[in-house]
């Protein structure tokens, strides 16, 4: 099976019809890159915008927008509130998605393996090193687990997907929380690094005994072998759209500062435990108001027309009230040099 390149640098040159297309540039998270690609392709005629998006990782996206080298940054990890204030940035969500666990084991089918967060933390900590470890055998009665070394694969770059995954491990494992913690980049105790969601997908697929974590669209589009996870309610769930949506429904948007809603390990028998929103950072004082207006026009188009595309890639669209709130904030806070709203 060939891993489809999901664009470490997508260079999403989505060219709009006609010579007058407004150009915008963005950079950052690989987590939402598949949906941004499809939105860009669909919007090129409808919105008249040429989008160039570089999927370089959330850390890179935050740095580039702080340095004003792109029109917008994209990050799965919410930016630190102090940095948002200092950088004069507005943060808003685009979609919600799920992180899934992928494995490469002989004769193992998708979702045949069951894992708990605690065991997953031990695997990535390097304390469970064999696939036939007693803890794994106990979770998987009737599954023939090989006497094979476990090869964890993690992100090598600053990554919002890593922030989401390590936030989950920190939520379910006190040991992981105290020794490693949650961040876009951590000091991994074990395993090999790869760049981007596509890099982790490819490395895991090509490594016998491999285990990694990726945004669900990468697993789905490349037909990778995923696992079940035990959720907060103690139920083993498969990574399905219904399970992602069940977790997303629990989000407390009303009390989420800068829209940084927490969707990790939500309650409910059917909830998938690793779900997150992904975010855009946009200058409140754009140096080119026309380009900033085009960014908002693009995402306004996506809010109004992109839900079916997002759902088709197994992302969860935002609730309508959240979209309405974001549109209001665009108008109120993104202003040109004359102090008037850009959009």
C-alpha atoms as one frame of an Amber mdcrd trajectory, in Angstrom:
protein
   0.000   0.000   0.000   1.306   3.417  -0.940   1.018   6.252   1.531  -0.525
   9.217  -0.200   1.510  12.406   0.384  -0.721  14.693   2.425   1.543  17.682
   1.966   4.214  18.442   4.478   4.332  21.550   2.334   1.039  21.326   0.577
   1.697  24.569  -1.189  -1.991  24.480  -1.639  -1.864  26.464  -4.815  -5.566
  26.522  -5.275  -5.956  28.855  -8.206  -9.205  30.715  -8.562 -10.854  31.262
 -11.920  -9.812  34.448 -13.583  -6.802  36.707 -13.331  -8.338  38.906 -10.632
  -8.350  36.274  -7.892  -7.317  37.623  -4.480  -4.259  35.826  -3.124  -3.883
  34.829   0.520  -1.175  32.858   2.304  -1.342  30.721   5.413   0.901  28.274
   7.223   0.761  25.869  10.123  -1.042  22.755  11.278  -0.990  19.552   9.242
  -4.008  18.281  11.237  -6.562  20.292   9.157  -4.563  20.322   5.909  -6.816
  17.768   4.141  -9.952  19.832   4.745  -8.256  23.143   3.915  -7.118  21.561
   0.654 -10.646  20.499  -0.264 -12.169  23.789   0.853  -9.663  25.639  -1.279
 -10.409  23.525  -4.326 -14.154  23.991  -3.927 -13.982  27.713  -3.149 -11.684
  28.780  -5.971 -14.531  29.737  -8.291 -17.174  30.548  -5.684 -15.039  32.863
  -3.526 -12.540  34.118  -6.121  -9.591  33.504  -3.807  -6.209  31.935  -4.512
  -5.050  30.131  -1.371  -1.488  29.087  -0.705  -1.311  27.014   2.499   1.941
  25.516   3.775   1.357  22.612   6.196   4.508  23.056   8.269   3.183  22.215
  11.755   1.410  24.279  14.383   4.596  25.651  15.915   5.754  26.987  12.565
   2.347  28.470  11.866   2.309  30.350  15.164   5.804  31.699  14.564   5.036
  32.816  11.016   1.919  34.761  11.941   3.667  36.365  14.918   6.374  37.475
  12.456   3.696  38.548   9.935   5.261  36.496   7.118   1.840  35.000   6.200
  -1.707  36.341   6.192  -2.889  33.796   8.761  -1.449  31.130  10.996  -3.033
  27.746  11.702  -2.584  25.780  14.901  -4.207  22.837  16.654  -2.733  23.926
  19.972  -4.430  27.138  21.110  -1.922  29.954  21.232  -0.931  31.188  24.679
  -3.280  34.062  25.600  -0.343  36.350  26.400   1.125  35.703  22.941  -2.225
  36.427  21.317  -2.395  39.749  23.150   1.222  40.664  22.476   0.937  39.672
  18.820  -2.406  41.497  18.390  -3.990  38.309  17.103  -7.542  37.014  16.968
  -7.952  33.244  17.328 -10.971  31.377  15.966 -11.811  27.718  15.250 -12.539
  26.185  11.841 -13.499  22.530  12.444 -13.076  19.797  15.021 -11.190  16.578
  14.348  -9.928  13.445  16.049  -6.509  11.970  16.690  -6.372   8.196  16.202
  -3.804   5.525  16.999  -2.366   3.511  14.090  -0.395   0.253  14.225   1.567
  -1.997  11.890   1.193  -5.597  13.063   1.065  -8.793  11.012  -2.440 -10.232
  10.523  -4.086  -7.520  12.635  -7.164  -5.830  11.156  -8.430  -2.303  11.711
  -9.854  -1.752  15.218  -9.029  -5.307  16.306  -6.591  -4.096  18.979  -7.933
  -2.523  22.181  -5.871   0.007  24.118  -6.327   2.130  27.217  -4.825   5.561
  27.715  -2.666   4.280  30.562  -1.201   1.473  28.423  -0.714   3.888  25.513
   1.224   6.218  27.824   3.409   3.305  28.944   4.090   2.384  25.313   5.199
   5.908  24.375   7.173   6.124  27.634   9.094   3.009  26.609   8.044   0.924
  29.622   5.924  -1.488  27.544   8.221  -2.693  24.801   6.707  -5.900  23.383
   3.371  -6.441  21.659   2.760  -9.586  23.716   3.295  -7.763  27.023   0.888
  -9.138  29.666  -0.978  -5.812  29.879  -1.703  -5.866  26.152  -2.629  -9.559
  26.227  -5.098  -8.921  29.063  -6.804  -6.171  27.052  -7.018  -8.316  23.928
  -8.241 -11.830  24.747  -8.470 -13.998  21.669  -6.138 -11.756  19.626  -2.825
 -13.337  18.655  -0.295 -10.673  19.604   3.203 -11.265  18.240   6.432 -11.387
  20.213   7.528  -8.255  18.404   9.241  -5.103  19.591   6.972  -2.064  19.793
   8.267   0.830  17.689   6.593   4.095  18.760   6.530   6.878  16.156   5.969
  10.491  17.184   6.145  13.904  15.603   9.601  15.394  15.187   8.321  18.926
  14.546   6.391  21.327  16.746   2.908  19.948  16.346  -0.633  20.668  17.451
  -1.410  16.992  16.907   1.280  16.239  19.485  -0.271  18.803  21.826  -3.643
  17.064  21.507  -2.193  13.566  21.902   0.019  14.440  24.886  -2.868  16.352
  26.479  -4.826  13.104  26.340  -1.943  11.069  27.785  -1.559  13.656  30.563
  -5.287  13.477  31.311  -5.296   9.696  31.750  -1.796   9.025  33.130  -0.496
  10.941  36.172   2.941   9.459  35.503   3.000  10.857  31.966   1.720  14.219
  33.180   4.471  14.555  35.793   7.365  13.231  33.700   6.596  14.343  30.128
   3.557  16.606  30.083   1.571  18.140  27.239   2.998  20.476  24.613   3.486
  20.919  20.888   6.968  19.481  21.398   7.970  17.201  24.283  11.055  15.256
  25.309   9.893  11.850  24.079  11.176   9.016  26.303  11.123   6.471  23.455
  10.566   6.000  19.757  11.446   7.683  16.467  10.342  11.047  15.141   8.796
  11.907  11.787   7.713  15.220  10.302   4.030  15.957   9.858   0.975  13.752
  10.151   1.881  12.259   6.786   5.407  11.475   8.013   4.112   9.652  11.097
   1.621   7.759   8.931   4.300   6.691   6.454   6.877   5.765   9.099   4.389
   3.705  11.098   3.173   1.962   7.946   6.750   1.109   6.975   7.891  -0.027
  10.438   7.074  -3.567  11.547   5.672  -3.301  15.065   5.077   0.421  14.628
   2.530   2.500  16.520   1.824   6.177  15.948  -0.811   8.907  16.257  -2.296
  10.906  13.393  -5.283  13.053  12.546  -8.072  10.746  11.456  -8.202  11.916
   7.820  -4.659  10.598   7.255  -5.638   7.178   8.589  -8.866   7.099   6.583
  -7.441   8.252   3.257  -4.443   5.917   3.502  -6.461   2.936   4.849  -4.209
   2.566   7.898  -4.864   0.104  10.714  -6.445   1.958  13.630  -7.202   0.759
  17.161 -10.023   0.979  19.682  -9.546   3.140  22.778 -11.205   2.986  26.174
 -13.021   6.226  26.911 -13.797   8.089  30.133 -16.963   6.000  30.620 -14.883
   2.801  30.514 -16.189   1.738  27.102 -13.983   0.615  24.212 -14.912   2.658
  21.139 -13.840   2.567  17.518 -12.731   5.753  15.731 -15.945   6.626  13.896
 -17.673   9.856  12.972 -20.424   9.055  15.487 -17.841   8.681  18.277 -16.082
  11.923  17.309 -19.387  13.801  17.181 -20.423  12.430  20.570 -17.286  13.919
  22.132 -17.616  17.200  20.245 -21.183  17.657  21.492 -19.857  18.009  25.038
 -17.726  21.065  24.262 -18.303  24.083  26.526 -17.869  26.803  23.902 -19.609
  29.458  25.971 -16.852  29.468  28.600 -13.874  28.808  26.322 -11.594  31.861
  26.271 -10.280  32.553  22.754 -12.430  29.584  21.656  -9.856  27.194  23.190
 -12.477  24.571  24.051 -11.333  21.371  25.782 -12.659  18.222  24.070 -10.159
  15.738  25.551 -11.557  12.645  27.317 -15.155  13.844  27.367 -17.870  11.862
  29.179 -20.349   9.581  27.408 -20.445   5.900  26.515 -19.954   6.604  22.806
 -17.368   9.413  22.995 -13.973   9.105  21.295 -11.409  10.313  23.859  -9.043
  12.334  21.607 -10.957  15.114  19.859  -9.870  18.717  19.351 -10.772  21.909
  17.550  -8.227  23.459  15.206  -7.631  27.208  15.018  -6.706  30.168  12.830
  -4.725  33.150  14.124  -5.399  36.396  12.283  -3.878  39.859  12.935  -6.215
  42.427  14.424  -4.075  45.133  12.753  -3.434  43.643   9.290  -0.719  45.289
   7.228  -2.783  44.516   4.120  -6.477  44.909   5.003  -7.617  43.603   1.615
  -5.766  40.322   2.106  -7.092  40.011   5.643 -10.617  40.584   4.340 -10.001
  37.841   1.777  -8.951  35.439   4.561 -12.205  36.117   6.383 -14.130  35.798
   3.119 -12.549  32.387   2.547 -13.402  31.054   6.003 -16.848  32.676   5.852
 -17.416  30.707   2.647 -16.165  27.546   4.381 -18.495  28.142   7.351 -21.441
  28.486   5.009 -20.585  25.884   2.368 -17.887  23.569   3.677 -19.623  21.409
   6.280 -20.356  18.541   3.894 -16.745  18.547   2.705 -15.523  18.489   6.311
 -17.896  15.673   7.249 -16.803  13.669   4.207 -13.247  13.776   5.556 -14.556
  12.869   9.048 -14.037  16.268  10.620 -16.832  17.664  12.783 -18.309  21.006
  11.654 -18.642  23.788  14.190 -22.008  24.468  15.826 -23.923  27.277  14.100
 -23.836  29.574  17.187 -20.022  29.353  17.268 -19.819  30.350  13.601 -22.146
  33.289  14.241 -20.034  34.426  17.196 -16.836  34.258  15.149 -18.373  36.320
  12.330 -19.323  38.998  14.881 -15.799  39.059  16.292 -14.295  39.425  12.810
 -16.361  42.541  12.270 -15.668  43.969  15.717 -11.935  43.299  16.075 -10.224
  43.155  12.663  -9.697  46.773  11.645  -7.701  48.670   9.048  -5.419  51.684
   9.640  -8.497  53.936   9.513  -9.998  52.080  12.481 -12.904  50.752  10.423
 -13.818  47.063  10.261 -12.095  45.236   7.429 -15.146  43.022   6.902
